[in-house]
């Protein structure tokens, strides 16, 4: 890395345990994943980087990061399925690890909507040796997640269960007398496909100065991963309502909230069902700010 590259502002506001605080060493990552090499270039500021508007570049970068930081040898995703931003996902895991203290061993985590990438369980297992049950409604995502598990020797730590009810979160998943320390979730953000496409067009144009009518999103994603009726607010409110029924099974519940405007109405919903404790954890990655909402009903 040149002196010029090392002067780039790092992701200094990330959790102390987050491995992705600094600037990626793209040359070393390209040695780990040679397919990344074709996407490395100097950006408009003269720094070594990749074209983050290019979904294939982001995909190959993620594969290199997962092998380098989390010893994941196999990570293949179906075409167009979400290719998540790893630093933000790691941030979520590290913050909920703080919530669970002083308990640090034999942690069981329920990942609602684990997706084809299996990203939260990967980070949780490799960083803290947690056990996970991941859920999803999509058969192709489930098959992809199971292939990642099987090809990386994660069978003893991660189980995948299909959610057959599109309107349920815990029902049909959590078995009688089963216990989890926490549930996590990264909800779909947009309220419609049109709203998503408009936002994606603005984002890609800002990244690449492109002018395509419907450019492919750089982090990809199928409809169920990106939008749902009522968007993030309705999705989380439904989760909140159902969570009370599973207060004896899950000690802590949590979700990512991307839109700050949704926070107050969701907290009001939590207060109505008499939660014992509610916490909001701000997280920041570059210019993107979001928060983790955490709640519980008992001790």
N, C-alpha and C positions, 0 to 999 in steps of 0.2 A: 504494500500500500504506500503510495507516495505521500509526501508531507502535505500536499494540497488535499488529497483525499482524507487524511486523518484530521483535518481541520473542520470537516463537515460536522454540524451540530448533531450530537448523538441523541438517542431516545432516552434522555436522562430522567424523565419522570416515571419511567417504568419501575415496577417492583424490584427490590434489590436482588431477588433470586432469578429474575428473568434473564435468560441467556442472550436475549436479543437487544440489549441496551445500546450496543455500539453499531458501527457501520459494517455491513457485510463485506467480507473479503471475497469478492467475486472470483478472483483468480483461483483461490484455493477451493472454493465451492465447485468451480468448473473442473477441477481435477477429480473431485468426488463424483460429479455427474457431468461427463464430457458433453452431453447434449445441451448443457447450459452455455457452452462456449460461444456458440453462434449468436447468442442474444446479448452478449456483453458489448458495451460501447461506452463512449463518454457522452454524458448528457449535456444540456444546454449551458450548464455551469462549468463544464470541463472536468467533471468528476466521473470516475468509473462507476457504471451502473448498468441497468438493463432498461428496456422499454416497458414500463409498467402498464402501458395501454395494450400490450400484446398478451393475450391469455396464455399462449404457449410459453412465453418467456416466464411468466409468473408460475406456471405449472412446473417447469423445469427447475426454477429457483426453489420452490417448495420441496421438491424431491431431494435436492441437494442438502437443504437445511435439515430435513428430517433424518437423513442418513448421518449427517455430521453431528447434530446436536442430540438426537434421540435414538441413534443406532437402528433406524428402520430401513431394512434392506429392500423391502418390496412396498411400493405405494403407487398403485395404478388406479385411476379414476375413470368411470364411464364418461363418454363425451358429454360436455356441457354441465356436468354436475359440479357443485360448488367446490372451488379450490380456495380454501380459507387463508386469511392473513395470519400466519403463525404467531407473530409477536403478541397480537391482541388476544388470541386464544390462550397463550401461555400466561398472560397477565391475569385472566379470569381464574385459572387454576391456582396460581400463586396466592391470590387474594383470598380465595375460599379456604386455602390451607391455613391461613391465619385465623379465619373464623372458627375452624374446627379445633384449634389448640385449646387445652393441652393435649387432646388426643391426637396422636400422630401415626399410630399403627392400626392395622386392620380396618382401614377406612373403606366403606362401601359407598359408591357414588352412582346415582341414577342420572343418565344423560338423555334428556328428552329431545329427540330429533338428532340423533348422533350423526346422520348423514353418511354418504359414501366415503368420506375422507377419514372418519373415525378420529378426528384430530384431538378432541378433548380427552378421550381415554388414552390415546398414545402419550400425551404429555403427562397426564396424571399417573400413569403406570411408570413411565421412565423417570419422572422427577421425584415421586413420592411413594411408589410401590403400592398405590391404591388398587382396589378392585372395582370394576365397572359393570353395570348393566346398561347397554345402549339400546334405545328404541327408535323405530322409524316406521312410517306408513308405506314407504316405497320399496317394492321388492328388489329393484336393481340396486338401490342404495344398500339394502341389507346384504345382498350378495357380495357387493364390493367390500363392505366392512368386514364380512366374514373371511374373505380372501386375504385381506390385510392381516387379520388376526392369525390365520393359519400359516401364512408365509413368513411371519415374524415370531412365531413361537409364543403367542400371547393368549393361548387358549385357557390357561389357568387363571388369567387375570381379567379377561373381558368376555362377556356374554352378550349376544344380540337377541332382542325379542321384537317381534312384529306387533305394532299397534294396529289392530283391525278396525278401530273406531276413530274416524277422522276428527271427531269432536271430543275425544277423551285424551287425558294426559297420563294419569296414573291407573285408572280403571282398566282392568284387563292386562295389566303389566305387573303391578305389585301383588305378590301372592299373600295369602293369609299368613300372618305371623312373621312375614319377612320384614327385615329392618334395613334402613339405609341411613347413613350419616347426613347426606345432603343430596338434593337434586339440582341439576344445572340445566340451563336451556339458552339457546341463542335463537330467538323467535324470528319468523319472517317479518320484515319491516314494512313493506308497502301494502296498501289497501286494495290495489288493483294492478293488473298487468300494464295498463296504460301509464299509471303513475310511475311504475318501475322503469319502463322504457324511456320515459322523458328524463328521469333522473340519471339514467345510465348514459344517455346521449350527452347530457351536460358534462358528466364526469369524464367520459372518453375524450370529448373535444377539449376539455381543460388539460388533459394529460398529453394529448398528441396533436392538438390543433386539427383534428380530422373533421370531415364534414359528411360522414356516412349517415344514411337515414336511420338504420338500426344496427349499429356496430355491436359485435359480440362483447359482452362484459368481460373485463380483464380478470375478474375472479370467478367468472362463469356463474352457473346456478340454474337449476330448473325452477319451474313456477312455484312448486310447493316450498322451495327453500327461500324464495324471495318475496312472495306476497300471499296474502290471504284476505278474505272478506273482513273488513274492519281494521285491517293492519295490525301493527304491533300492540296497540292499546287493547283492542278487543281480545286478541289472542292471550295476552297476559292476564286480563281480567277474568277470562274463563279459567285459566290455570289457577288463579288465586281462589276462585270459588270452589273448585274441586279439591284444592289442597287441604282444606279443613277436614275433609272426609278421611285423609290419610295422615292426620297429625300424630297418630300412634305408630305409624310405620316409618315416617321420614322425620328426622330430628330438625333439619334445616331445609328450607326451600330457597331457591335462588333463580334469578333470570337476568339476562343482559337487557338493558333498556337503552336504545340508541337515541330516541327522541326525548329530550328533556321535558317537553310539554306534556308528555304522557305520565310523568312521574307522579304529580299530585293526584290526579284522578285514580291512579292505581293504588297509591297509598291510602286514599279514602276507602277504597274497596277492602283493603287489608284491615283497616280500623273497624269497619262494620262487622267483620267476622271475628273480632276480638282476638287478634294475634297478641302474643305475649311480648314479642320484640320485633322491631323493624329496623333494618340498617340499610344505608345507601353508601356504596363505595365508588367514588369517582375514579375513572381510569382515563388515561390520555395517551394517545399514540400519534405523534406528529401533530397535525392540525385537527385530528379527529378526537372528539370528546364523547364519552358515553359513561354509563354507570352500571354497577351491579346492584340489584335490589335483593335483599336477603330477609327472610322472615321465619319465625317459628311460633309454635303454639304452646310448647311445654319446655321443660328443662333440657 
